[in-house]
Amino acid sequence: MKKQHIGSNFDDFLAEEGLLTEAEAVAVKRVLAYQIEQLMVTQNLSKTAMAQRMNTSRAALNRLLDPANPSVTLQTLERAASVLGKRLQIELV
């Protein structure tokens, strides 16, 4: 049994395997989908009402709320944030 990863963290392992960037992107999408869904619940907005206010389809909203679906545009995120009374903020760190 190799002990090359003893003492390292999971991020180091993912980086070595070339999976860190993808894992981080999936995590960000999951957080965004959760936040949007929670704001919809708080504001008592149905999916139909949310989609109408965003000027999009229910299918597009479902893609946005699906944590496993990475195909979401910044424009869609911006519209969702606006409808929910929030501002989208993206940073490079």
Buried (B, 14 or more C-beta within 10 A) or exposed (E): EEEEEEEEEEEEEBBEEEEBEEBEEBEEBEEBBEBBBEBBEEEEBEEEEBBBBBEBEEEBBEBBBBBEEEEBEEEBBBBBBEBBEEEEEEEEE
